[in-house]
Amino acid sequence: MAEHKMGSMDITEQTKTFDGFITFTIRSLIAIFAIVVILALFGA
């Protein structure tokens, strides 16, 4: 069985995916917040 060495795995793809997820989440929350504010101001 191969020995595991901490820190030897290439995680660039995982990092890009995580960064994309965080960016998407933040933009979605901003959009949802804007919609809620618009609905509160103009009533629906």
PyMOL Python script that loads the backbone (N, CA, C, O; Angstrom):
from pymol import cmd

cmd.read_pdbstr("""\
ATOM      1  N   MET A   1       0.836  -1.171   0.000  1.00  0.00           N
ATOM      2  CA  MET A   1       0.000   0.000   0.000  1.00  0.00           C
ATOM      3  C   MET A   1       0.892   1.250   0.000  1.00  0.00           C
ATOM      4  O   MET A   1       1.913   1.293   0.687  1.00  0.00           O
ATOM      5  N   ALA A   2       0.499   2.254  -0.769  1.00  0.00           N
ATOM      6  CA  ALA A   2       1.300   3.472  -0.885  1.00  0.00           C
ATOM      7  C   ALA A   2       1.195   4.320   0.383  1.00  0.00           C
ATOM      8  O   ALA A   2       0.165   4.344   1.058  1.00  0.00           O
ATOM      9  N   GLU A   3       2.258   4.992   0.673  1.00  0.00           N
ATOM     10  CA  GLU A   3       2.284   5.900   1.825  1.00  0.00           C
ATOM     11  C   GLU A   3       1.650   7.235   1.433  1.00  0.00           C
ATOM     12  O   GLU A   3       1.900   7.753   0.345  1.00  0.00           O
ATOM     13  N   HIS A   4       0.841   7.778   2.316  1.00  0.00           N
ATOM     14  CA  HIS A   4       0.227   9.086   2.071  1.00  0.00           C
ATOM     15  C   HIS A   4       1.149  10.178   2.590  1.00  0.00           C
ATOM     16  O   HIS A   4       1.637  10.107   3.719  1.00  0.00           O
ATOM     17  N   LYS A   5       1.383  11.185   1.762  1.00  0.00           N
ATOM     18  CA  LYS A   5       2.217  12.314   2.171  1.00  0.00           C
ATOM     19  C   LYS A   5       1.339  13.558   2.218  1.00  0.00           C
ATOM     20  O   LYS A   5       0.756  13.951   1.208  1.00  0.00           O
ATOM     21  N   MET A   6       1.246  14.170   3.380  1.00  0.00           N
ATOM     22  CA  MET A   6       0.428  15.367   3.558  1.00  0.00           C
ATOM     23  C   MET A   6       0.905  16.487   2.640  1.00  0.00           C
ATOM     24  O   MET A   6       2.100  16.773   2.566  1.00  0.00           O
ATOM     25  N   GLY A   7      -0.038  17.119   1.943  1.00  0.00           N
ATOM     26  CA  GLY A   7       0.291  18.257   1.104  1.00  0.00           C
ATOM     27  C   GLY A   7       0.820  17.913  -0.264  1.00  0.00           C
ATOM     28  O   GLY A   7       1.271  18.803  -0.985  1.00  0.00           O
ATOM     29  N   SER A   8       0.781  16.651  -0.650  1.00  0.00           N
ATOM     30  CA  SER A   8       1.352  16.275  -1.946  1.00  0.00           C
ATOM     31  C   SER A   8       0.318  16.278  -3.069  1.00  0.00           C
ATOM     32  O   SER A   8       0.687  16.174  -4.239  1.00  0.00           O
ATOM     33  N   MET A   9      -0.961  16.396  -2.739  1.00  0.00           N
ATOM     34  CA  MET A   9      -2.006  16.355  -3.758  1.00  0.00           C
ATOM     35  C   MET A   9      -2.181  17.729  -4.401  1.00  0.00           C
ATOM     36  O   MET A   9      -2.127  18.753  -3.720  1.00  0.00           O
ATOM     37  N   ASP A  10      -2.392  17.741  -5.719  1.00  0.00           N
ATOM     38  CA  ASP A  10      -2.635  18.984  -6.444  1.00  0.00           C
ATOM     39  C   ASP A  10      -4.107  19.367  -6.271  1.00  0.00           C
ATOM     40  O   ASP A  10      -4.993  18.644  -6.726  1.00  0.00           O
ATOM     41  N   ILE A  11      -4.369  20.498  -5.617  1.00  0.00           N
ATOM     42  CA  ILE A  11      -5.751  20.894  -5.322  1.00  0.00           C
ATOM     43  C   ILE A  11      -6.165  22.159  -6.075  1.00  0.00           C
ATOM     44  O   ILE A  11      -7.083  22.856  -5.644  1.00  0.00           O
ATOM     45  N   THR A  12      -5.501  22.463  -7.192  1.00  0.00           N
ATOM     46  CA  THR A  12      -5.838  23.692  -7.914  1.00  0.00           C
ATOM     47  C   THR A  12      -7.267  23.659  -8.448  1.00  0.00           C
ATOM     48  O   THR A  12      -7.958  24.676  -8.398  1.00  0.00           O
ATOM     49  N   GLU A  13      -7.726  22.519  -8.957  1.00  0.00           N
ATOM     50  CA  GLU A  13      -9.097  22.431  -9.474  1.00  0.00           C
ATOM     51  C   GLU A  13     -10.117  22.571  -8.347  1.00  0.00           C
ATOM     52  O   GLU A  13     -11.134  23.244  -8.514  1.00  0.00           O
ATOM     53  N   GLN A  14      -9.857  21.946  -7.212  1.00  0.00           N
ATOM     54  CA  GLN A  14     -10.766  22.066  -6.080  1.00  0.00           C
ATOM     55  C   GLN A  14     -10.832  23.510  -5.591  1.00  0.00           C
ATOM     56  O   GLN A  14     -11.903  23.997  -5.229  1.00  0.00           O
ATOM     57  N   THR A  15      -9.700  24.186  -5.581  1.00  0.00           N
ATOM     58  CA  THR A  15      -9.654  25.580  -5.146  1.00  0.00           C
ATOM     59  C   THR A  15     -10.447  26.460  -6.101  1.00  0.00           C
ATOM     60  O   THR A  15     -11.195  27.332  -5.658  1.00  0.00           O
ATOM     61  N   LYS A  16     -10.295  26.244  -7.421  1.00  0.00           N
ATOM     62  CA  LYS A  16     -11.052  27.021  -8.409  1.00  0.00           C
ATOM     63  C   LYS A  16     -12.547  26.775  -8.253  1.00  0.00           C
ATOM     64  O   LYS A  16     -13.341  27.712  -8.329  1.00  0.00           O
ATOM     65  N   THR A  17     -12.932  25.532  -8.037  1.00  0.00           N
ATOM     66  CA  THR A  17     -14.345  25.201  -7.865  1.00  0.00           C
ATOM     67  C   THR A  17     -14.906  25.867  -6.622  1.00  0.00           C
ATOM     68  O   THR A  17     -16.000  26.429  -6.662  1.00  0.00           O
ATOM     69  N   PHE A  18     -14.183  25.813  -5.532  1.00  0.00           N
ATOM     70  CA  PHE A  18     -14.626  26.435  -4.281  1.00  0.00           C
ATOM     71  C   PHE A  18     -14.751  27.945  -4.445  1.00  0.00           C
ATOM     72  O   PHE A  18     -15.736  28.537  -4.005  1.00  0.00           O
ATOM     73  N   ASP A  19     -13.756  28.574  -5.075  1.00  0.00           N
ATOM     74  CA  ASP A  19     -13.810  30.017  -5.302  1.00  0.00           C
ATOM     75  C   ASP A  19     -15.010  30.389  -6.172  1.00  0.00           C
ATOM     76  O   ASP A  19     -15.671  31.395  -5.915  1.00  0.00           O
ATOM     77  N   GLY A  20     -15.292  29.593  -7.188  1.00  0.00           N
ATOM     78  CA  GLY A  20     -16.454  29.831  -8.038  1.00  0.00           C
ATOM     79  C   GLY A  20     -17.751  29.694  -7.266  1.00  0.00           C
ATOM     80  O   GLY A  20     -18.676  30.486  -7.454  1.00  0.00           O
ATOM     81  N   PHE A  21     -17.827  28.699  -6.400  1.00  0.00           N
ATOM     82  CA  PHE A  21     -19.015  28.491  -5.579  1.00  0.00           C
ATOM     83  C   PHE A  21     -19.252  29.675  -4.644  1.00  0.00           C
ATOM     84  O   PHE A  21     -20.380  30.148  -4.508  1.00  0.00           O
ATOM     85  N   ILE A  22     -18.194  30.145  -4.007  1.00  0.00           N
ATOM     86  CA  ILE A  22     -18.316  31.278  -3.090  1.00  0.00           C
ATOM     87  C   ILE A  22     -18.747  32.529  -3.848  1.00  0.00           C
ATOM     88  O   ILE A  22     -19.608  33.271  -3.375  1.00  0.00           O
ATOM     89  N   THR A  23     -18.159  32.772  -5.017  1.00  0.00           N
ATOM     90  CA  THR A  23     -18.536  33.925  -5.832  1.00  0.00           C
ATOM     91  C   THR A  23     -20.002  33.847  -6.241  1.00  0.00           C
ATOM     92  O   THR A  23     -20.729  34.835  -6.146  1.00  0.00           O
ATOM     93  N   PHE A  24     -20.438  32.670  -6.698  1.00  0.00           N
ATOM     94  CA  PHE A  24     -21.833  32.470  -7.095  1.00  0.00           C
ATOM     95  C   PHE A  24     -22.772  32.706  -5.916  1.00  0.00           C
ATOM     96  O   PHE A  24     -23.812  33.347  -6.070  1.00  0.00           O
ATOM     97  N   THR A  25     -22.417  32.200  -4.758  1.00  0.00           N
ATOM     98  CA  THR A  25     -23.249  32.345  -3.563  1.00  0.00           C
ATOM     99  C   THR A  25     -23.384  33.811  -3.158  1.00  0.00           C
ATOM    100  O   THR A  25     -24.484  34.270  -2.850  1.00  0.00           O
ATOM    101  N   ILE A  26     -22.286  34.538  -3.156  1.00  0.00           N
ATOM    102  CA  ILE A  26     -22.317  35.942  -2.768  1.00  0.00           C
ATOM    103  C   ILE A  26     -23.162  36.750  -3.752  1.00  0.00           C
ATOM    104  O   ILE A  26     -23.976  37.576  -3.338  1.00  0.00           O
ATOM    105  N   ARG A  27     -22.974  36.516  -5.048  1.00  0.00           N
ATOM    106  CA  ARG A  27     -23.760  37.246  -6.057  1.00  0.00           C
ATOM    107  C   ARG A  27     -25.239  36.901  -5.956  1.00  0.00           C
ATOM    108  O   ARG A  27     -26.093  37.771  -6.128  1.00  0.00           O
ATOM    109  N   SER A  28     -25.547  35.643  -5.680  1.00  0.00           N
ATOM    110  CA  SER A  28     -26.948  35.240  -5.525  1.00  0.00           C
ATOM    111  C   SER A  28     -27.583  35.912  -4.317  1.00  0.00           C
ATOM    112  O   SER A  28     -28.721  36.374  -4.391  1.00  0.00           O
ATOM    113  N   LEU A  29     -26.859  35.969  -3.210  1.00  0.00           N
ATOM    114  CA  LEU A  29     -27.388  36.619  -2.012  1.00  0.00           C
ATOM    115  C   LEU A  29     -27.619  38.104  -2.241  1.00  0.00           C
ATOM    116  O   LEU A  29     -28.611  38.654  -1.765  1.00  0.00           O
ATOM    117  N   ILE A  30     -26.725  38.754  -2.955  1.00  0.00           N
ATOM    118  CA  ILE A  30     -26.900  40.174  -3.260  1.00  0.00           C
ATOM    119  C   ILE A  30     -28.140  40.371  -4.128  1.00  0.00           C
ATOM    120  O   ILE A  30     -28.921  41.294  -3.894  1.00  0.00           O
ATOM    121  N   ALA A  31     -28.325  39.509  -5.131  1.00  0.00           N
ATOM    122  CA  ALA A  31     -29.496  39.615  -6.005  1.00  0.00           C
ATOM    123  C   ALA A  31     -30.788  39.382  -5.222  1.00  0.00           C
ATOM    124  O   ALA A  31     -31.761  40.116  -5.397  1.00  0.00           O
ATOM    125  N   ILE A  32     -30.800  38.374  -4.368  1.00  0.00           N
ATOM    126  CA  ILE A  32     -31.993  38.089  -3.563  1.00  0.00           C
ATOM    127  C   ILE A  32     -32.293  39.254  -2.628  1.00  0.00           C
ATOM    128  O   ILE A  32     -33.448  39.652  -2.481  1.00  0.00           O
ATOM    129  N   PHE A  33     -31.263  39.801  -2.000  1.00  0.00           N
ATOM    130  CA  PHE A  33     -31.451  40.936  -1.104  1.00  0.00           C
ATOM    131  C   PHE A  33     -32.017  42.137  -1.864  1.00  0.00           C
ATOM    132  O   PHE A  33     -32.910  42.822  -1.364  1.00  0.00           O
ATOM    133  N   ALA A  34     -31.502  42.393  -3.069  1.00  0.00           N
ATOM    134  CA  ALA A  34     -31.997  43.502  -3.886  1.00  0.00           C
ATOM    135  C   ALA A  34     -33.466  43.296  -4.236  1.00  0.00           C
ATOM    136  O   ALA A  34     -34.252  44.242  -4.184  1.00  0.00           O
ATOM    137  N   ILE A  35     -33.842  42.082  -4.587  1.00  0.00           N
ATOM    138  CA  ILE A  35     -35.238  41.789  -4.919  1.00  0.00           C
ATOM    139  C   ILE A  35     -36.136  42.012  -3.699  1.00  0.00           C
ATOM    140  O   ILE A  35     -37.220  42.583  -3.823  1.00  0.00           O
ATOM    141  N   VAL A  36     -35.693  41.570  -2.540  1.00  0.00           N
ATOM    142  CA  VAL A  36     -36.482  41.749  -1.319  1.00  0.00           C
ATOM    143  C   VAL A  36     -36.654  43.233  -1.012  1.00  0.00           C
ATOM    144  O   VAL A  36     -37.746  43.661  -0.638  1.00  0.00           O
ATOM    145  N   VAL A  37     -35.600  44.018  -1.163  1.00  0.00           N
ATOM    146  CA  VAL A  37     -35.684  45.457  -0.908  1.00  0.00           C
ATOM    147  C   VAL A  37     -36.643  46.117  -1.899  1.00  0.00           C
ATOM    148  O   VAL A  37     -37.464  46.943  -1.502  1.00  0.00           O
ATOM    149  N   ILE A  38     -36.551  45.766  -3.172  1.00  0.00           N
ATOM    150  CA  ILE A  38     -37.446  46.325  -4.189  1.00  0.00           C
ATOM    151  C   ILE A  38     -38.901  45.979  -3.865  1.00  0.00           C
ATOM    152  O   ILE A  38     -39.777  46.838  -3.958  1.00  0.00           O
ATOM    153  N   LEU A  39     -39.158  44.738  -3.489  1.00  0.00           N
ATOM    154  CA  LEU A  39     -40.509  44.341  -3.135  1.00  0.00           C
ATOM    155  C   LEU A  39     -41.009  45.079  -1.900  1.00  0.00           C
ATOM    156  O   LEU A  39     -42.186  45.431  -1.818  1.00  0.00           O
ATOM    157  N   ALA A  40     -40.125  45.311  -0.950  1.00  0.00           N
ATOM    158  CA  ALA A  40     -40.509  46.027   0.269  1.00  0.00           C
ATOM    159  C   ALA A  40     -40.823  47.491  -0.035  1.00  0.00           C
ATOM    160  O   ALA A  40     -41.737  48.064   0.559  1.00  0.00           O
ATOM    161  N   LEU A  41     -40.081  48.091  -0.942  1.00  0.00           N
ATOM    162  CA  LEU A  41     -40.283  49.503  -1.254  1.00  0.00           C
ATOM    163  C   LEU A  41     -41.511  49.745  -2.110  1.00  0.00           C
ATOM    164  O   LEU A  41     -42.257  50.696  -1.877  1.00  0.00           O
ATOM    165  N   PHE A  42     -41.724  48.896  -3.089  1.00  0.00           N
ATOM    166  CA  PHE A  42     -42.796  49.119  -4.057  1.00  0.00           C
ATOM    167  C   PHE A  42     -44.028  48.257  -3.806  1.00  0.00           C
ATOM    168  O   PHE A  42     -45.035  48.396  -4.499  1.00  0.00           O
ATOM    169  N   GLY A  43     -43.952  47.380  -2.834  1.00  0.00           N
ATOM    170  CA  GLY A  43     -45.086  46.533  -2.461  1.00  0.00           C
ATOM    171  C   GLY A  43     -45.510  45.580  -3.561  1.00  0.00           C
ATOM    172  O   GLY A  43     -45.558  45.938  -4.737  1.00  0.00           O
ATOM    173  N   ALA A  44     -45.803  44.412  -3.171  1.00  0.00           N
ATOM    174  CA  ALA A  44     -46.239  43.428  -4.165  1.00  0.00           C
ATOM    175  C   ALA A  44     -47.329  42.560  -3.570  1.00  0.00           C
ATOM    176  O   ALA A  44     -47.840  41.663  -4.241  1.00  0.00           O
TER     177      ALA A  44
END
""", "prot")
cmd.dss("prot")
cmd.show_as("cartoon", "prot")
cmd.util.cbc("prot")
cmd.orient("prot")
